[in-house]
Structure formats: structure tokens, C-alpha cells
């Protein structure tokens, strides 16, 4: 089953990017449009603090919110550890 699209183009593109990186997207919630969940969810991964991020339904600035979502995905420490070719501790 496909998820509903976000109403803001920039945020929808960031959500597609997160899906490409295997993040799970759950739509619904009390104040948010939904949440994105890290595929690794490991204790070492920044203590789980950024493993779940809210996606706002009507962000004040959709472009900034989309960049923030991409930044969360890109800064996942576990993903960076496995995908960074310069990292020697693999």
C-alpha cells in the first residue's frame, strides 16, 4: 500500500529521499503529518535521539523543513559508518 503524498512539494521530495535510504514513514499522529524512522535504530546511533523525526503538515518554511529532514537522514551515524568509503573502522 502506498502512503499519501505530503502537500508540500519540497517536503515530499525529502520524504522520497528518506525512503530511498530505507527510512520508514508512518503517516498520522496528533500534531504532525507523520514521522520518519531510522532503519538501524541502534543504541550507538546518537542514543536514539534522532532515530525518529516528526514531519510537520504545515511547516512555516517548507524548504527549510525539507532540508532539516534530509540532514537527519544524511547524519545518521550508523548509515555513515557503513557507507563512507573513507571510514577505516568498518
VEXLUMVO-607000 format. One record per residue (C-alpha): residue number from 1; residue in one letter; x, z, y. Coordinates in steps of 0.2 Angstrom, whole numbers. Layout:
REM VEXLUMVO-607000
atom seq: NUM; type: a; c1: X; c3: Z; c2: Y
...
***
This chain:
REM VEXLUMVO-607000
atom seq: 1; type: x; c1: 0; c3: 0; c2: 0
atom seq: 2; type: x; c1: 7; c3: -5; c2: 17
atom seq: 3; type: x; c1: 7; c3: 8; c2: 31
atom seq: 4; type: x; c1: -2; c3: 5; c2: 48
atom seq: 5; type: x; c1: 9; c3: -3; c2: 62
atom seq: 6; type: x; c1: 13; c3: 8; c2: 77
atom seq: 7; type: x; c1: 5; c3: 2; c2: 93
atom seq: 8; type: x; c1: 22; c3: 1; c2: 102
atom seq: 9; type: x; c1: 32; c3: -14; c2: 98
atom seq: 10; type: x; c1: 49; c3: -5; c2: 101
atom seq: 11; type: x; c1: 44; c3: 10; c2: 90
atom seq: 12; type: x; c1: 38; c3: -2; c2: 76
atom seq: 13; type: x; c1: 54; c3: -11; c2: 76
atom seq: 14; type: x; c1: 63; c3: 6; c2: 74
atom seq: 15; type: x; c1: 52; c3: 11; c2: 60
atom seq: 16; type: x; c1: 56; c3: -5; c2: 51
atom seq: 17; type: x; c1: 74; c3: -2; c2: 53
atom seq: 18; type: x; c1: 72; c3: 16; c2: 46
atom seq: 19; type: x; c1: 63; c3: 8; c2: 31
atom seq: 20; type: x; c1: 77; c3: -4; c2: 28
atom seq: 21; type: x; c1: 88; c3: 11; c2: 27
atom seq: 22; type: x; c1: 77; c3: 19; c2: 14
atom seq: 23; type: x; c1: 69; c3: 32; c2: 25
atom seq: 24; type: x; c1: 51; c3: 37; c2: 20
atom seq: 25; type: x; c1: 37; c3: 35; c2: 34
atom seq: 26; type: x; c1: 22; c3: 46; c2: 32
atom seq: 27; type: x; c1: 8; c3: 42; c2: 44
atom seq: 28; type: x; c1: -3; c3: 56; c2: 51
atom seq: 29; type: x; c1: -1; c3: 73; c2: 57
atom seq: 30; type: x; c1: -8; c3: 85; c2: 70
atom seq: 31; type: x; c1: 1; c3: 79; c2: 86
atom seq: 32; type: x; c1: 12; c3: 65; c2: 80
atom seq: 33; type: x; c1: 8; c3: 47; c2: 74
atom seq: 34; type: x; c1: 19; c3: 51; c2: 59
atom seq: 35; type: x; c1: 36; c3: 57; c2: 53
atom seq: 36; type: x; c1: 51; c3: 49; c2: 45
atom seq: 37; type: x; c1: 60; c3: 57; c2: 31
atom seq: 38; type: x; c1: 79; c3: 55; c2: 26
atom seq: 39; type: x; c1: 81; c3: 48; c2: 9
atom seq: 40; type: x; c1: 95; c3: 60; c2: 5
atom seq: 41; type: x; c1: 88; c3: 77; c2: 11
atom seq: 42; type: x; c1: 104; c3: 86; c2: 6
atom seq: 43; type: x; c1: 109; c3: 104; c2: 11
atom seq: 44; type: x; c1: 125; c3: 97; c2: 18
atom seq: 45; type: x; c1: 117; c3: 84; c2: 29
atom seq: 46; type: x; c1: 116; c3: 94; c2: 45
atom seq: 47; type: x; c1: 107; c3: 108; c2: 37
atom seq: 48; type: x; c1: 92; c3: 98; c2: 35
atom seq: 49; type: x; c1: 88; c3: 99; c2: 54
atom seq: 50; type: x; c1: 87; c3: 80; c2: 56
atom seq: 51; type: x; c1: 81; c3: 75; c2: 39
atom seq: 52; type: x; c1: 63; c3: 75; c2: 46
atom seq: 53; type: x; c1: 59; c3: 67; c2: 63
atom seq: 54; type: x; c1: 42; c3: 65; c2: 72
atom seq: 55; type: x; c1: 36; c3: 48; c2: 78
atom seq: 56; type: x; c1: 25; c3: 50; c2: 93
atom seq: 57; type: x; c1: 10; c3: 40; c2: 95
atom seq: 58; type: x; c1: 11; c3: 38; c2: 114
atom seq: 59; type: x; c1: 29; c3: 41; c2: 119
atom seq: 60; type: x; c1: 32; c3: 42; c2: 138
atom seq: 61; type: x; c1: 45; c3: 28; c2: 136
atom seq: 62; type: x; c1: 43; c3: 18; c2: 120
atom seq: 63; type: x; c1: 61; c3: 11; c2: 122
atom seq: 64; type: x; c1: 69; c3: 27; c2: 123
atom seq: 65; type: x; c1: 59; c3: 34; c2: 109
atom seq: 66; type: x; c1: 64; c3: 19; c2: 98
atom seq: 67; type: x; c1: 82; c3: 22; c2: 102
atom seq: 68; type: x; c1: 81; c3: 40; c2: 98
atom seq: 69; type: x; c1: 73; c3: 36; c2: 81
atom seq: 70; type: x; c1: 87; c3: 23; c2: 77
atom seq: 71; type: x; c1: 100; c3: 36; c2: 82
atom seq: 72; type: x; c1: 93; c3: 49; c2: 70
atom seq: 73; type: x; c1: 94; c3: 36; c2: 56
atom seq: 74; type: x; c1: 111; c3: 30; c2: 61
atom seq: 75; type: x; c1: 118; c3: 48; c2: 62
atom seq: 76; type: x; c1: 113; c3: 53; c2: 45
atom seq: 77; type: x; c1: 129; c3: 61; c2: 39
atom seq: 78; type: x; c1: 126; c3: 58; c2: 20
atom seq: 79; type: x; c1: 122; c3: 39; c2: 24
atom seq: 80; type: x; c1: 138; c3: 38; c2: 35
atom seq: 81; type: x; c1: 149; c3: 46; c2: 21
atom seq: 82; type: x; c1: 143; c3: 33; c2: 8
atom seq: 83; type: x; c1: 143; c3: 18; c2: 19
atom seq: 84; type: x; c1: 158; c3: 20; c2: 31
atom seq: 85; type: x; c1: 172; c3: 9; c2: 24
atom seq: 86; type: x; c1: 185; c3: 19; c2: 34
atom seq: 87; type: x; c1: 180; c3: 36; c2: 26
atom seq: 88; type: x; c1: 193; c3: 41; c2: 13
atom seq: 89; type: x; c1: 183; c3: 56; c2: 6
atom seq: 90; type: x; c1: 171; c3: 45; c2: -4
***
